[in-house]
Amino acid sequence: EDREPCPWRILDDVGGAFLLGSIGGSIVHAFKGWRNAPKGKAIVMAFNQVRARSPVTGGNFAIWGGLFSIFDCSLTAIRRTEDAWNAIASGGMTGAVLAARAGPRAMVRSAAVGAVLLAVIEGASVFLQRRIAEWQKASAKKQYEAIHGRPLDEDALVDKLEPPVPPPVWHGDAGSTDPTTVAGMDLGMDRA
């Protein structure tokens, strides 16, 4: 995966969420300011609304992104796996924490909404990844057939390479005179 490792992911997600909220908020608040402005003041009112409201929207997104990342990283560390369940549970926990001031019922409702929202996002992500893999496979097949003039025999794609040489294994006997080791590293050669 091309994401930052966990401690830095939190900062990365907070910044990305703030940027997303600020840009999206700018668009929404500019439209609201323009729509509600008196005649001849549309641009000024749109700009004023963006300046006053967009940082707040960005901050709200950043709080959500930060909490989500904290929960996601915590679950990854606790469960020692990184999968869709972490994201779904993190969405639920984030929703619950953000609704904590409104009481237990609101927490449960927000947790359910957060978990369902993240489940939909994760499900769509898995679906798209599978579809893209299928499209790439079909495209590669067509390219092979166009280049070689014959259909691709998928049974012939079995890897015919030799098994890889095992990596050197470290031993504590760095001064060994054994020819199969160098500075204590086993070169993987058979000893006779």
C-alpha positions, 0 to 999 in steps of 0.5 A: 500500500502507498499510505504513510506508516501509522504514526505519520498517517494520522497527520497525513489524514488530518491534513488531507481532511482539512484540505478536502473540507476547506475546498468543498466548504469553499464551493458550498459556501461561495454558492450560498453567499452568492445565492443569498446576496443582495443585488450587486453584492454577489461576489463580495458576499460569496467571498465573505462566506468562503472566508468566514465558513470554509476554515470551520468546515475544514476543521470539522473534516480534520477532526473527523479524519484525525479521530478516524486515523487514530482509531484505525492505527490503534485497531491495526496495532491491536489486531496486527492486521490491516483490513476493511474491518478496521476501517468499518470499526473506526468509522463507527467509533469516530461517529460515536465519539463525535456524538458523545455530547448528545447522549448514548442514543445519539452515540449509537445512532452515529456509530451505526451511520459511521460504520455503515458509511465506511462499510459502503466505501470499503465495499465499493473499493473492493468491488472496484479493485476486482473490476480493475484487475479483471479489466487489466487481465482482459487487456493484457490478453488482447495485447498478447493476442495482437502481438503474437497472433495467437490466443494466450494459453493460460495453462502455460503461464505457470512459473517455470523459473527455478525456486529462489535461492534462500537468503543468507542466514546470520550465524554468530561465528563471524570468524569461521573458516568454513567455506560456506560462510562469509563473516558468519553468513550462511551462503546457502551452499550445501556442506559436503 
